[in-house]
Amino acid sequence: MNQPVTYHYGKLPPAKILWEKLIPLIGPASAALARYDGTLAAVPNSAILLSPLTTQEAVLSSRIEGTQATMGEVLEYEAEGDTKDITPERKADINEVLNYRHAMRRSIELLKELPLCQRIIKEAHRILMTGVRGHGKSPGEYRKIPNWIGPAGCSIEEARFVPISADQLQRGVDTWERYVHEDAPDRLVQLALLHAEFEALHPFLDGNGRLGRMCVPLFMYKHGLIESPMFYISAYFESNRDEYYERLLAISRDDNWTDWCAFFLRAVTAQAIDNQAKASDILKLYEDKKAQLVALTHSQYAIHALDFLFSRPIFAATDFSNSKNIPSPTAKRIIAILRDNSILKVMREASGRRPAIYALWELLNIAEGKTVF
């Protein structure tokens, strides 16, 4: 039986990185990220317009850990609330995604006053674990016992990887935090090392993978690589999941930090290109729909309506008509116009006391990267 790979004590930052293998990848990654940031700067109200991408990132990062919820299911659940139509298992998946999004928002708020630090990490973990599977696993507190990674129910001897011991954990996290703020030859390589180290430390009993991926845009934002903390990397990790885990494992097993960094730089390049394309498509859709809504509704509330639709691309009719920025009669008239002109797709017709559910289907398809709605 193979012995589990164990944590690499005392190797952050690593003594040996083959820069000659990374330099050809750093330029394209940095350039792609800069182009994406330029597009991001052109997006007004990016927190609103790109909110579907934020939800999709939460979905994909959670899916790497085994959840099955789709972005449509998450947004529909938000619109409908708890119903008998959803299984307890799927509801649990959805709540994990919603917690991820909430934890990200809270982390961004804290970054306005704090550096990227352990306080933010612990607060994000507390939110991530609230009321979901793993809620009993010390939310917001580092583990005080060993943990290991392997098949469900395996013993530590059968594990694939054993992280840092509990008695050395605080020292390891302190080293990680110091390295966040150190000068480095390249910020993206530094970020690659930090992500790998966080996953290897595995400081919490659950939620480590999601937290480690959450730190990617937070680090980019805090170090000025992007002007808003909106970078979505999980799609690449999810579609290359086997290599993602193997490259991380090879760090502790083979002292191979270089190939992990190369994988990470390719991920940044691919996702910067994909993120830029989606952000551009969303911005174009917003401008097109702005002109369309103004022309169709002849309403001074057209832009308020559009902002609502982009922030909540699946919504209940009652939530729209009760929006504080639009008078209720006007809101009902706008919905009817948008429905009649196929701008909104009916997800569920009104029935009894249950309101109709609508979707801004073009926006959702952009965020998904394929025709889903």
C-alpha atoms as one frame of an Amber mdcrd trajectory, in Angstrom:
protein
   0.000   0.000   0.000   1.312   3.448  -0.920   2.221   5.741   1.939   0.334
   9.060   2.057   2.153  12.171   0.900   2.866  14.431   3.891   3.166  18.195
   4.196   6.430  19.904   3.163   7.639  21.561   6.371   9.634  24.782   6.099
   9.513  25.211   2.306   7.560  28.444   1.774   8.898  30.199  -0.177  10.593
  27.328  -1.999  14.361  27.372  -2.353  14.241  26.263  -5.980  11.957  27.425
  -8.786  12.944  26.941 -12.420  12.246  30.458 -13.617  13.314  29.610 -17.151
  10.181  27.427 -17.389   7.920  30.111 -15.932   9.102  33.278 -17.686   7.486
  32.304 -21.041   4.175  31.882 -19.173   4.357  34.988 -16.961   4.185  37.460
 -19.861   1.011  36.032 -21.453  -0.668  35.666 -18.042   0.145  39.237 -17.008
  -0.922  40.632 -20.398  -4.212  38.708 -20.401  -4.925  39.837 -16.846  -4.172
  43.476 -17.780  -6.543  43.283 -20.762  -9.251  41.847 -18.541  -8.669  44.588
 -15.987  -9.036  47.183 -18.729 -12.410  45.729 -19.653 -13.366  45.560 -15.990
 -12.590  49.266 -15.619 -14.997  50.030 -18.463 -17.910  48.225 -16.787 -20.117
  50.652 -14.834 -21.505  49.223 -11.595 -19.411  46.092 -12.074 -20.722  44.585
  -8.853 -24.212  44.631 -10.407 -23.419  43.830 -14.016 -21.013  40.997 -13.232
 -23.013  39.490 -10.389 -23.963  36.434 -12.510 -20.255  35.708 -13.000 -19.742
  35.993  -9.249 -22.521  33.457  -8.715 -21.076  31.176 -11.382 -17.661  31.278
  -9.681 -19.314  30.286  -6.398 -21.079  27.414  -8.187 -17.930  26.089  -9.863
 -15.677  26.452  -6.815 -18.240  24.551  -4.749 -18.623  21.934  -7.511 -14.916
  21.073  -7.240 -15.740  20.010  -3.674 -18.626  17.810  -4.813 -21.768  19.972
  -4.919 -24.094  19.558  -7.902 -26.149  22.776  -7.943 -26.249  24.819 -11.152
 -26.258  28.594 -11.386 -29.862  28.510 -12.591 -30.925  26.448  -9.593 -29.184
  28.810  -7.191 -30.790  31.914  -8.686 -34.187  30.251  -8.953 -33.978  29.189
  -5.310 -33.218  32.797  -4.355 -36.227  33.939  -6.338 -38.673  31.294  -5.110
 -37.428  30.631  -1.594 -37.744  27.205   0.005 -40.209  24.956  -1.830 -41.231
  21.317  -1.674 -39.922  20.868  -5.221 -36.279  20.826  -4.109 -34.594  17.854
  -2.463 -32.793  18.327   0.861 -29.513  17.348  -0.841 -29.857  19.973  -3.565
 -30.964  22.593  -1.039 -27.783  21.895   0.945 -25.706  22.332  -2.221 -27.411
  25.637  -3.009 -26.878  26.984   0.500 -23.164  26.218   0.241 -23.014  28.295
  -2.955 -24.947  31.158  -1.339 -22.599  31.071   1.658 -19.600  31.242  -0.667
 -20.990  34.361  -2.294 -21.780  35.919   1.090 -18.288  35.109   2.391 -16.748
  36.719  -0.677 -18.790  39.889  -0.215 -17.811  40.110   3.451 -14.139  39.594
   2.632 -14.259  42.437   0.117 -15.803  44.709   2.755 -13.065  43.833   5.254
 -10.326  44.421   2.664 -11.300  48.082   2.583  -9.908  48.418   6.110  -7.535
  45.460   6.492  -4.757  43.700   4.597  -5.387  40.170   3.369  -4.874  38.465
   6.715  -5.931  35.655   9.007  -8.794  37.689  10.437 -10.387  37.889   6.993
  -9.749  34.197   6.323 -11.375  33.160   9.608 -14.391  35.428   9.072 -14.866
  34.084   5.548 -14.699  30.530   6.884 -17.248  31.287   9.588 -19.711  32.529
   6.963 -18.906  29.697   4.554 -19.766  27.062   7.170 -22.858  28.707   8.710
 -25.908  26.441   8.568 -24.507  23.975   6.025 -22.742  20.613   5.980 -19.651
  21.099   8.067 -21.306  23.720  10.319 -20.245  21.651  13.324 -16.606  21.677
  12.234 -15.459  24.752  14.181 -16.513  27.582  11.821 -13.945  30.368  11.862
 -11.448  28.379  13.955  -8.339  26.510  12.902  -8.431  22.787  13.455  -6.902
  21.403  16.634  -6.754  17.824  15.410  -5.161  16.085  12.414  -6.978  15.919
   9.113  -6.215  14.115   5.883  -7.353  13.941   2.288  -8.416  10.731   0.597
 -11.409   8.526  -0.202 -14.448   9.068   2.010 -14.069   7.278   5.330 -10.441
   6.340   4.824  -7.972   6.140   7.690  -4.922   8.398   7.870  -2.796   5.469
   6.694  -4.972   5.189   3.566  -4.988   8.930   2.859  -3.644  10.513  -0.294
  -2.282  13.556   1.541  -1.717  14.507   5.177  -1.524  18.284   5.808   0.578
  20.039   8.432   0.180  18.730  11.977  -2.190  20.620  14.258   0.578  21.622
  16.657   2.540  23.265  13.792  -0.487  24.760  12.033  -0.443  28.244  13.573
   3.238  28.627  12.725   2.497  27.539   9.157  -0.375  29.987   8.734   1.744
  32.795  10.207   4.404  32.060   7.574   1.730  32.058   4.857   0.403  35.440
   6.048   3.882  36.996   6.116   4.523  35.808   2.573   1.285  37.465   1.401
   2.900  40.837   2.149   6.473  40.175   1.064   8.004  41.535  -2.116   8.422
  38.841  -4.741   9.985  38.563  -8.203   6.516  38.157  -9.724   3.126  38.644
  -8.103   1.349  35.898 -10.070   3.986  33.330  -9.165   3.739  34.535  -5.574
  -0.022  34.006  -5.748   0.472  30.512  -7.167   2.710  29.657  -4.220   0.246
  31.114  -1.721  -2.682  29.187  -3.151  -0.759  25.924  -3.090   0.499  26.529
   0.428  -2.980  27.298   1.765  -4.326  24.058   0.301  -1.380  22.119   1.765
  -1.825  23.664   5.227  -5.540  22.780   5.131  -6.053  24.915   8.253  -9.763
  24.182   8.738 -11.686  20.948   9.116 -13.739  21.768   6.001 -13.998  24.456
   3.328 -10.274  24.836   2.631 -10.474  24.444  -1.146 -13.130  27.104  -1.550
 -11.280  29.512   0.736  -8.030  29.002  -1.121  -9.704  29.826  -4.437 -11.471
  32.804  -2.883  -8.064  34.233  -1.999  -7.083  34.448  -5.683  -9.152  37.553
  -6.575  -8.648  39.018  -3.095  -4.855  38.892  -3.502  -5.039  40.243  -7.075
  -7.179  43.145  -5.882  -5.127  43.989  -2.801  -1.871  44.008  -4.790  -3.307
  46.141  -7.591  -3.371  43.496 -10.315  -7.085  44.165 -10.870  -9.075  47.209
  -9.837 -12.078  45.228  -8.577 -11.914  41.883  -6.722 -13.642  40.044  -9.538
 -11.580  37.293 -11.098 -13.102  33.909 -11.753 -10.559  31.063 -11.840 -12.545
  28.008 -10.770 -13.763  27.079 -14.264 -10.216  26.130 -15.271  -9.585  24.212
 -12.070 -12.919  22.416 -12.365 -12.364  21.407 -16.003  -8.790  20.273 -15.197
  -9.551  18.867 -11.784  -7.267  15.822 -11.948  -4.250  17.892 -12.973  -5.138
  20.554 -10.393  -4.916  18.031  -7.568  -1.903  16.212  -9.001   0.135  19.414
  -9.371  -0.665  20.377  -5.790   0.249  16.914  -4.521   3.560  16.931  -6.409
   4.722  19.921  -4.371   4.902  17.935  -1.142   5.730  14.610  -2.811   8.444
  15.748  -5.249   9.296  19.299  -4.161   7.979  20.292  -7.592   6.730  23.850
  -7.197   7.629  24.840 -10.759   5.093  22.686 -12.589   2.367  23.801 -10.183
   3.230  27.449 -10.900   3.179  26.748 -14.645  -0.282  25.173 -14.313  -1.497
  28.152 -12.288  -0.161  30.673 -14.830  -1.924  28.824 -17.642  -5.108  28.932
 -15.563  -4.785  32.702 -15.078  -4.211  33.223 -18.809  -7.158  31.072 -19.871
  -9.536  32.543 -17.317  -8.461  36.141 -17.960  -9.311  35.623 -21.630 -12.612
  33.950 -20.777 -13.469  36.540 -18.109 -12.704  39.382 -20.515 -14.897  37.904
 -23.241 -17.806  37.409 -20.836 -17.422  40.865 -19.274 -17.372  42.439 -22.756
 -20.442  40.465 -23.796 -22.257  41.469 -20.608 -21.390  45.140 -21.114 -22.616
  44.994 -24.721 -25.816  43.266 -23.622 -26.373  45.955 -20.987 -25.976  48.763
 -23.526 -28.231  46.997 -26.038 -30.926  46.333 -23.446 -30.694  49.886 -22.140
 -31.598  51.264 -25.560 -34.277  48.604 -26.016 -35.931  49.186 -22.634 -35.979
  52.942 -23.065 -37.540  52.587 -26.516 -40.106  49.996 -25.436 -41.173  51.385
 -22.069 -40.747  55.158 -22.555 -40.226  55.156 -18.800 -37.932  57.195 -16.591
 -37.508  53.991 -14.588 -36.091  51.938 -17.470 -32.512  52.042 -16.162 -33.605
  51.131 -12.629 -35.447  48.167 -14.128 -32.406  47.122 -16.128 -30.100  47.284
 -13.107 -32.529  45.100 -11.169 -32.563  42.514 -13.963 -28.775  42.348 -14.152
 -28.387  42.041 -10.386 -31.103  39.356 -10.210 -31.378  37.648 -13.607 -33.902
  35.162 -12.193 -36.527  36.820 -10.029 -40.092  36.657  -8.734 -42.510  39.144
 -10.262 -43.481  40.326  -6.787 -39.887  41.208  -5.935 -39.658  43.337  -9.043
 -42.979  45.071  -8.470 -42.028  45.727  -4.840 -38.675  47.244  -5.808 -38.170
  50.505  -3.943 -36.808  52.242  -7.045 -39.842  51.624  -9.277 -43.515  52.372
  -8.519 -45.475  49.125  -8.428 -47.896  49.935 -11.310 -44.952  50.937 -13.501
 -43.048  47.796 -12.567 -45.979  45.573 -13.549 -46.299  47.383 -16.873 -42.560
  47.017 -17.576 -42.645  43.275 -16.834 -45.536  42.790 -19.229 -43.682  44.657
 -21.969 -40.467  42.715 -21.428 -42.319  39.430 -21.424 -44.254  40.262 -24.586
 -41.025  41.205 -26.361 -39.208  38.004 -25.265 -36.620  39.893 -23.241 -37.735
  37.883 -20.232 -38.392  34.151 -20.296 -41.085  32.687 -18.057 -39.560  30.109
 -15.730 -42.828  29.540 -13.879 -46.265  30.974 -14.486 -48.120  32.601 -11.611
 -50.373  30.150  -9.797 -52.595  31.023  -6.858 -50.427  32.894  -4.368 -47.224
  31.866  -6.101 -45.837  34.677  -8.264 -44.447  34.180 -11.739 -40.696  33.620
 -12.021 -38.832  35.313 -14.884 -35.311  35.059 -16.280 -33.122  37.460 -18.241
 -32.087  34.515 -20.356 -29.455  36.167 -22.559 -27.432  37.265 -19.530 -27.579
  33.803 -17.983 -26.345  32.176 -21.188 -23.355  34.540 -21.278 -22.452  33.682
 -17.695 -22.805  29.941 -18.348 -20.759  30.195 -21.540 -23.357  28.129 -23.414
 -27.045  28.074 -24.245 -28.818  26.824 -21.138 -31.938  29.020 -20.984
